[in-house]
Amino acid sequence: MDHLVNHPELPRDAIITRADGRFGLWISRYVCGHLLYESLEIDQCRLAQTAGEWLGKLLPERLHEKLALIVGFGRIGRHVGLALKAFGMEVHGFATQDRPDPEFHVHAVSRLAEFISRARVVVLCAPATKSTEGLINADILAHGHAGLTLINVGRGNQVVLSDMLDALDNGHLGRAVLDVFPVEPLDPNDPLWSHPRVTITPHHSGPTIPEDLIQDILPNLQAYAEGRPIMGVVDRGRGY
């Protein structure tokens, strides 16, 4: 919503609503795909295939009971959490504040550093707000480790990229999967392109497909025409 909340041509009294369609399904598939790529040692298998080598003792990583942290635990974050829970992972969500949830532990995002040291993966699904800008920085990553993967499907400004690169090089982060960036497309000369433990994708984790979005748009158009309450209204102050 960040490009609309303060848009100079949009009247302040205009209602902004969310329409995320099936983004949760798309993005959870993206997160699972990249995590499975690691845990199934697909890189090693491809290298072995090129060399004609049979890796008979290669074992997939045991993901069950490992810790997954989902930052931004709305509709999309919950989809990701449910998908990782199906792998047998221990999933914790992070939101603006602690809140009860029937399926997950949901903590205030201010507590993220408490959990990083034993996490296998951190997934960023949060909106772009003042409180999430620069959220993943040197202070947070100092609690990380070489077996930690960071996946950002939220917004590019939530990660201090220079701090992330330092963490990759000093053993406080194992791999980064980035689908979003502060400026898109990413500059061809950016050092992220050539880092061996960074995976770059072109903001395609949650594609905007009309038939997916209409399930959110049409009911609100009907409600607006009939004078009924609009669902999913954005709070401009919060930014989501």
C-alpha positions as CSV (number, residue, x, y, z in Angstrom):
1,M,0.0,0.0,0.0
2,D,3.0,2.3,0.5
3,H,2.8,3.8,-3.0
4,L,-0.8,4.8,-2.5
5,V,-0.9,6.0,1.2
6,N,0.9,9.3,0.5
7,H,0.2,9.6,-3.3
8,P,-0.1,13.3,-4.1
9,E,-2.9,12.8,-6.6
10,L,-5.1,10.6,-4.3
11,P,-7.5,12.6,-2.1
12,R,-7.1,12.0,1.6
13,D,-10.7,10.9,1.9
14,A,-10.4,8.2,-0.8
15,I,-10.8,4.8,0.6
16,I,-7.9,2.4,0.0
17,T,-8.6,-1.3,0.4
18,R,-6.4,-4.4,0.2
19,A,-6.8,-6.8,-2.7
20,D,-4.3,-9.6,-2.2
21,G,-6.2,-12.3,-3.9
22,R,-4.1,-15.5,-3.8
23,F,-0.9,-13.8,-2.8
24,G,-0.7,-16.0,0.3
25,L,-0.7,-19.2,-1.8
26,W,1.8,-17.9,-4.3
27,I,4.2,-16.5,-1.7
28,S,4.0,-19.6,0.5
29,R,4.9,-21.7,-2.5
30,Y,7.9,-19.4,-3.2
31,V,9.2,-19.6,0.4
32,C,8.8,-23.4,0.5
33,G,10.5,-23.8,-2.9
34,H,13.6,-21.9,-1.9
35,L,13.8,-23.6,1.5
36,L,13.4,-27.1,-0.1
37,Y,16.0,-26.2,-2.7
38,E,18.5,-25.9,0.2
39,S,17.2,-28.8,2.3
40,L,17.2,-31.3,-0.5
41,E,20.8,-30.3,-1.5
42,I,19.7,-29.7,-5.1
43,D,22.9,-27.6,-5.9
44,Q,25.1,-30.5,-4.8
45,C,23.0,-32.9,-6.9
46,R,23.3,-30.7,-10.0
47,L,27.1,-30.4,-9.5
48,A,27.3,-34.2,-9.0
49,Q,25.3,-34.8,-12.1
50,T,27.6,-32.6,-14.2
51,A,30.5,-34.6,-12.9
52,G,28.8,-38.0,-13.4
53,E,29.1,-38.6,-9.6
54,W,26.7,-40.7,-7.6
55,L,26.3,-39.2,-4.1
56,G,25.0,-42.3,-2.4
57,K,25.4,-40.9,1.2
58,L,23.9,-37.5,0.5
59,L,21.0,-36.9,3.0
60,P,18.3,-34.2,2.9
61,E,18.2,-31.8,5.8
62,R,15.8,-32.5,8.6
63,L,13.5,-29.5,8.6
64,H,10.9,-30.8,11.1
65,E,11.1,-29.3,14.5
66,K,13.4,-26.5,13.3
67,L,12.3,-22.9,13.9
68,A,10.8,-20.6,11.3
69,L,10.1,-16.9,12.1
70,I,7.5,-15.1,10.0
71,V,7.7,-11.3,10.3
72,G,4.4,-9.7,9.4
73,F,1.7,-12.2,10.3
74,G,-1.3,-11.1,8.4
75,R,-3.1,-13.1,5.7
76,I,0.0,-13.7,3.7
77,G,2.2,-14.4,6.7
78,R,-0.3,-16.9,8.0
79,H,-0.3,-18.8,4.7
80,V,3.5,-19.0,4.8
81,G,3.3,-20.2,8.4
82,L,0.8,-22.9,7.7
83,A,2.9,-24.2,4.8
84,L,6.1,-24.4,6.9
85,K,4.1,-25.9,9.7
86,A,3.1,-28.7,7.3
87,F,6.8,-29.4,7.0
88,G,6.8,-30.1,10.7
89,M,8.6,-26.8,11.5
90,E,8.0,-24.8,14.7
91,V,6.5,-21.6,13.4
92,H,6.5,-18.3,15.3
93,G,4.8,-15.1,13.9
94,F,5.8,-11.5,14.6
95,A,3.4,-8.6,14.5
96,T,3.2,-5.1,15.9
97,Q,2.5,-6.5,19.4
98,D,2.0,-9.9,21.1
99,R,-1.4,-11.3,20.4
100,P,-3.2,-14.6,21.1
101,D,-3.6,-17.0,18.2
102,P,-5.2,-20.4,18.2
103,E,-2.5,-22.0,15.9
104,F,0.7,-20.1,16.4
105,H,2.8,-18.2,18.9
106,V,2.6,-14.5,17.8
107,H,5.1,-12.1,19.4
108,A,5.8,-8.4,19.1
109,V,8.4,-7.7,16.4
110,S,10.5,-6.0,19.0
111,R,11.3,-9.5,20.4
112,L,12.7,-10.8,17.1
113,A,16.3,-10.8,18.4
114,E,15.4,-13.3,21.1
115,F,14.6,-16.0,18.6
116,I,17.1,-15.4,15.7
117,S,19.9,-17.4,17.3
118,R,18.0,-20.7,17.0
119,A,16.0,-20.0,13.8
120,R,16.5,-21.9,10.6
121,V,14.7,-19.3,8.5
122,V,13.4,-15.8,8.8
123,V,10.7,-14.8,6.3
124,L,9.8,-11.1,5.9
125,C,6.1,-10.6,4.9
126,A,5.6,-7.2,6.6
127,P,4.3,-4.0,4.9
128,A,6.5,-1.0,4.4
129,T,6.0,1.2,7.5
130,K,8.3,3.4,9.6
131,S,8.6,0.6,12.1
132,T,9.7,-2.0,9.6
133,E,12.2,0.2,7.7
134,G,15.7,-1.2,8.3
135,L,14.3,-3.9,10.6
136,I,16.9,-6.4,9.6
137,N,20.2,-4.7,10.4
138,A,23.6,-5.4,12.0
139,D,22.1,-5.4,15.6
140,I,19.6,-8.1,14.7
141,L,21.9,-10.1,12.5
142,A,24.6,-10.2,15.2
143,H,22.3,-12.9,16.8
144,G,22.3,-15.0,13.6
145,H,24.4,-17.9,12.5
146,A,25.7,-19.7,9.4
147,G,22.7,-22.0,9.2
148,L,20.2,-19.2,9.0
149,T,18.3,-18.3,5.8
150,L,16.7,-14.9,5.2
151,I,13.8,-14.7,2.7
152,N,12.4,-11.3,1.9
153,V,9.0,-11.2,0.2
154,G,7.9,-8.0,2.0
155,R,9.5,-4.8,1.0
156,G,13.1,-4.0,0.1
157,N,13.7,-1.3,2.6
158,Q,13.2,-3.7,5.5
159,V,16.7,-5.1,5.1
160,V,19.9,-3.0,5.5
161,L,21.7,-4.6,2.6
162,S,25.2,-3.6,3.5
163,D,24.6,-5.2,7.0
164,M,23.2,-8.3,5.4
165,L,26.3,-8.7,3.2
166,D,28.5,-8.3,6.2
167,A,26.5,-11.0,8.0
168,L,26.9,-13.4,5.1
169,D,30.6,-12.8,5.1
170,N,31.2,-13.1,8.8
171,G,29.1,-16.2,9.5
172,H,26.0,-14.6,11.0
173,L,23.8,-15.5,8.0
174,G,24.0,-18.5,5.7
175,R,21.9,-17.4,2.7
176,A,19.6,-14.6,1.6
177,V,16.7,-15.0,-0.9
178,L,15.6,-11.5,-2.0
179,D,12.5,-10.9,-4.1
180,V,12.2,-7.2,-3.3
181,F,14.6,-4.3,-3.3
182,P,14.7,-0.6,-2.3
183,V,15.0,0.3,-6.0
184,E,13.6,-2.0,-8.7
185,P,14.9,-3.2,-11.0
186,L,18.1,-3.8,-9.2
187,D,21.1,-1.9,-10.6
188,P,23.2,-4.2,-12.9
189,N,26.3,-3.2,-11.0
190,D,25.0,-4.0,-7.5
191,P,27.2,-6.4,-5.6
192,L,24.2,-8.5,-4.7
193,W,24.2,-10.1,-8.2
194,S,27.6,-11.7,-7.7
195,H,27.4,-12.9,-4.1
196,P,27.5,-16.7,-4.0
197,R,25.0,-17.0,-1.2
198,V,22.4,-14.5,-2.4
199,T,19.5,-15.5,-4.6
200,I,17.8,-12.7,-6.5
201,T,14.4,-13.0,-8.1
202,P,12.5,-10.2,-10.0
203,H,9.7,-9.4,-7.5
204,H,7.7,-12.4,-8.7
205,S,6.8,-14.2,-5.5
206,G,3.2,-12.9,-5.6
207,P,2.2,-12.1,-9.1
208,T,-0.7,-9.7,-9.8
209,I,-3.2,-11.8,-11.7
210,P,-6.7,-10.3,-12.3
211,E,-8.7,-13.6,-11.8
212,D,-7.0,-13.9,-8.4
213,L,-7.6,-10.4,-7.3
214,I,-11.3,-10.1,-8.4
215,Q,-12.4,-12.2,-5.4
216,D,-11.4,-9.3,-3.2
217,I,-12.3,-6.4,-5.5
218,L,-15.8,-7.4,-6.6
219,P,-17.4,-7.9,-3.2
220,N,-16.1,-4.4,-2.2
221,L,-17.4,-2.8,-5.3
222,Q,-20.8,-4.3,-4.6
223,A,-20.7,-3.2,-1.0
224,Y,-19.7,0.4,-2.0
225,A,-22.5,0.6,-4.6
226,E,-25.0,-0.6,-2.0
227,G,-23.7,1.6,0.9
228,R,-22.5,-1.3,3.0
229,P,-19.2,-1.4,4.9
230,I,-16.1,-1.9,2.9
231,M,-13.8,-4.8,3.9
232,G,-10.0,-4.6,4.2
233,V,-9.8,-0.8,4.5
234,V,-6.2,0.5,4.9
235,D,-5.4,2.6,7.9
236,R,-3.4,5.4,6.4
237,G,-1.7,6.2,9.8
238,R,-0.4,2.6,10.2
239,G,0.3,2.2,6.5
240,Y,-1.6,-1.1,6.1
